[in-house]
Amino acid sequence: MLAAGMACSIFAYAGGSLAKPLDIVFVNPGKTGEVYWDMVAQTMQAAGRRLDAHVEVLTSQRNYRTMQELGFGVVARPDKPDFLILSNEESAAVPILEAAEAAGVKTLLLSNTLIGEDAARLGPPREKLKTWLGDITTDLQTAGARMANALIGVARAEKSQSPDGKIHILGIGGDEITPASIARNAGLKLAVDAAPDVVVDRLLFANWTQSEAEQVTANYLGWASRKGIRPAGIWAGNDPMALGALRAAIAAGLVPGRNIQVVGLNCRLLLTDGGHFLLGGWSIVLLRDYADGCDFAAVSPRVEVKTSAITRDNLASVGDLIRTRAFDRIDFARFRAKAGRCGQYDFSLDALISSLPLPEGVAD
């Protein structure tokens, strides 16, 4: 845990200061206005302002051909950036990684790393692709399971069984091929496999969007009504889809929180699991340290950040930060590795909360 009064200048490497300004490009796989990816980019830029790094954001608008074109364009520049940050959404980042290797551009994967045949062919970071420095991801399988267990726990407490004695749940995933979605969905399965009184009636996919989640939920609730099933809850892979599910539940005459429960993943719902949008800011911390001679791969080129449940107990501490997106309040310099402890980071929600300045008028 980082102490609240810890000074910012805690490093002695690279001459005791930032070695040089950094030029970093992030190819954003999301759409403009897509809450999660907007916040990833905003935390990157806030961290860049603290750590003398200019972060250019190129948005692919959820078009993965566009994402690849943008990535190829960056590595082909005569004046190349110091680092390129990519996300392997829909496993589309591999050609960019390979082009970056040929061009000598250092890359970092964020949120989604290589899986399946790509992972088998290319191996871990810095092996076949020397300029692929590593990846920063979250423990999304654990988060998905934690959300499901919260949903199951409330359903049991509220005695939300159907006439067959089972707790019936709808699962809404983002897609079937993005690594982060696969991990979250696996977490749901893990929790349900350990709960013999729980049935996932459907695992449907809504392309991460509120509107599609609203539609698939409405269809499911209509089906459940015809079958005489009482739905106990809805598990959604992100908050926009959870909000779509809420809208459909209300339209069907249900009262979320009373006769149906909904969970999502980010930092906006009460029953949520969050913090992974901060991967944006943490990625800049890793690259700043790497550039200054403190390589995160001293521990591992693969950095996994633990998410935490956002509950009534800690919502007040981070709620205003999230609501206002005042990410410049975060002193990202405090989260850098200490000299002699390269690769050792505390990116936990507790560490974030302890680092935030107290609101005006609150005594220390």
N, C-alpha and C positions, 0 to 999 in steps of 0.2 A: 504494500500500500504506500502510495506517495504521501508524505506528510504535507499538511496544508501550508506550512511556511517554508517549504523547500525552495532554495534559490533556483533560478532558471539556468545559470551557467554552471552546469554540473559535469562538464566534459573537459578533458585536457588534450584530447587528440586533435589532429589537424591544426596544430599551433594554438590550441585553446580557443579557436573561433571558427566560424563557418568558413570553409575553404574558398568557395567562390559561389557567385550566384548560379542557380541551376535553371535550366530550361527543360520543362517537362510537358509532354503532350499526353492527354487522356482521350482515348477514343471511347466515347460514351455510347453504349449499345441501346440506351433507352430513348424515349421520346422527350422532347421539350415539354415540361409540365408534368412529367411522370415523377411522382413524389420521391420515391426511393432514389432513383438515379440522379435527380436534381440535387438531393441532399448529399449523395456521394461526391458529386462535383463541387458542391459548395464547401464541404468540409476539406476537400483537397485544396481549394483556393485559399481558405482561411488558414490552413496549415502552411501553405506556401508563403503567405504574408508574414507569418511568424519566423519562417525558416529560410528566408532569402531564396525562394524558388518561384519562378513564374510558371503557372500552370495554365496551359492552353487547353480548352475543352472543345472537342469536335463531336457533334451529336449525330448519331446515325439514324435516329427516328425509327428505331425498331426494324430497320431494313438491313439485313446482314450482308447483302451485297454492298450496300453503301458503307457499312462498317469496314469491310475489307478494302474497298476503294480508298477510304480515308486513311486506313493504316498503311496501305501501299504508298499513298501520296506522301505520308510523313517520312517513311524510310527512304524515299527517293529524293528528298529535299537536298539541295547542295549544302545548306546550313542545317545540319541534323541536330535534333534535340539531344540533351544528355540522357534522357530516359523516355521511354514510351510505355504507358500503362494501358493494358487491354483487359477485357473480360471475355472469357471463352463461352459466351452465350451461344446456345445452339451449336456448340463445338465449332464455331466459325473463325476462331482466332489463329488456328494452326498455320495457314498460309502466310499470315502476317508475321508470325514468329519466325518462320523460315526465311522470309524476305528480310526481316530485321537482322537475322544472323548473317546473311550474305552482305548486308550493308554495314554491319558493325554497330548496329543500334542496340543499346541495352534495353531489355524489356522486363516488365513485371506483370504477372497476371493477378487480377483482383476479382474476388468473389467466386469465379468459376475457373477451375484449373483443367488440365487435360484428363480425359477418362478413356476407357475402352482401348480400341486399336491405336489411337493417337498416343496414349500414355505408354502402351507397350512398344511402339515403334521408336518414340523419341526419348523414352526414359525420363529420369528426374531432371530438374533444372541443372544447368551447367555441365551436362554430360555430352550429349550430341549437339545440343544448341548451347554454345558457350555464353552467348549474350543474353539468354533467358536466365535472369538472375534468380528467379524464384516466384513464389506466389503468396498472397495473403488472403486467407479465407476465414470463414466462421464455422463453428461446429454445428452446422445446420441440421444434421440428423438428430443430434441431442436436442436442439431447439424444437424441431418438429415433434419429437417424442414428448418433450416437456409440455408443449401446448396441448397435445392430445391428452396427456395425463391430467392436466388441469380441467379440460373439458369433461373427461370421464369422471373425475372426482366430484365436480359440481352436479353432474347428472345423477350420480349415485346418491348424493346428499339430498337432492330434490326429488328422488324416487321417480325419475323420468323414463321408466321402462315402458315399452309398448305392451300390448296384451299378451305377446309371446314371452314376456319376461326379460327381453333383451333391450339394451340401450342401442338405439339406432342412430348412426351418424352419417352425414354427408361429408365427403372430402373434396375439396376444390384445389387442384394443383395448377401451377403456372403453365407448364408444358411437359412433354414426355422426354425431352432430350437435353435440356440444359442441366449441367451438373448440380447447380444449387437446387433446382426443382427436384431432381432425383433424390438428393440427400434429404430434403424436407419430407418428401413423400415416404421415404424409407423410415424416417422417424415416426410418422403416423402409423405405419405398419408395425413397427417395433412395439409401440405402446398397445396397439389393438391385439397383437398376437399374445401379449401377456395378460389380456383381459378377456376371459372366456364369456363374460356377460355382455360384450360389446360387438356390434356388427357395423362394418362400413358398408352401407347399402350401395353406394356408388363412389368411385373416385373419378371425378370429371375434371376437364381442363378448360381454363378460361383465359389463357394467354395473358395472364397477369393483370387483366383489366376489370374494372368495376362493372362495366356494362355487361360483359359476357358472363361474369359471375352472377349477376342479378338474374340473367336469363336462365342459366343452368339450375340455379336454386329454385326459381319459380317452377321449372319443369319437374324437378325432383319433388318439391312439396306437393304438386298436383298428383304425381305418381304415388307418393306415400299416402295421401288422403284416399285415393282409390283402393289402395291395398290394406287400408285400416291400420297403417303404421303411424305411431306417434314419434316424430323426429325429436331426438333429445338435443342434438347440437350440430353445428357446422364447423368444420376445421378448414381454414383457408391458408394457403401458402404465403400470402402477403396481405397487408391491410386494405389496399384498394379492393381486392376480391372479397375480403371480409365485409367491407362496407356495402358492396353490391349484394352480398348475401343478406345483410341486415335489411336492406331496402325491400328485397323480395319477401323476407319473413314478415315484415310489417304489412306489406301489401296483402299477404295471405291471412292477416288477422292475428298473427302471433305477436307476442310481446317479448323481444329479446331481453335476456336477463331474468325473465320470469318463467316462461314456458318453453323457451329454446335458448341455448347458449351458443355464442359465436366467439371463436378465437382467430387471431391473425398474427402475422410476424412483421414487425417493424417497431415503431414506437408511438402509436396513436390510439390503439384500443386499450381498454382497461385490462382485459385478459389477453396479453400480448407478450411477445418475446422480442427483445429489441437490442439495438445498438449496432447492427451490422452495417448501417449506412456510414458509420464512422470509419469503416475500412478505408474510405477515401483519405481522410486525414492521417490515419495510421500509415498508409502507404507512402505518404510524403515524409513522414518521420523515418521510415526504413531507408528511403532513398537518400535523404539528407545525411544520415549516419554513414551509409555506404560511400557516398561521395567524399565524406570527410575521413575515411579510413577506418571506420568501425563497422565491419561487414556483418549484417544480420545472419549470414550463413555460418558464422562461428558457432552458432547453436544448430541452425537448420535453415536451408533455403526456403523451407515451407513454414510459414508463420500462420498458426491457427489462433484466431481470437475467440474467446469464450463469450457467447451472448448470455444475457441474464433476463430473467422474467421482469417485466415492468408491472409493478403492483401498486396498490394504494400506498404502501409504505415509502416507495421511492419515486412515485410519479411526480410529487411536488418538486423534487430536486432537479428533475430533468425536463419537466413538462414545459416550462417557459422557454427553455433553450430550444426544444423541438418546435414548439408552436411559432416562435418568432424567427427560428433559424439563425439565431445570433451566435454563430459558430466562432466568431472572432473573440468571444468570451473565453474560449478554450486556449490555454497556454500550451500549445503543442510542444514547445521546447522542453517542457517539464517531463515529457514522456520519452525523451531520447534515452538511449542506453548510456549508462554511466561508463566512464573510462575503466577499462579492464573487465567490463561485463558486456561486451558486444554481443548482440543477439538476444539479450535478456530484457524483456519488456513486460510491463503491466498495463495492458490496454482494457482492463476490466471496467465494468460500469461503476463499481465502487471507487476505483481510482479516478475515474472521470468526475464523479460527484464530489469527491474530496478535493479535487483541484479547482473546482469552480469558485469564483469569488462570491462571497455572501451578498445577497441583495442589499441595497442601500437601506440603512436604518436598522439592520440586524447586527446585534453585538457579536463579536468573535468569542 
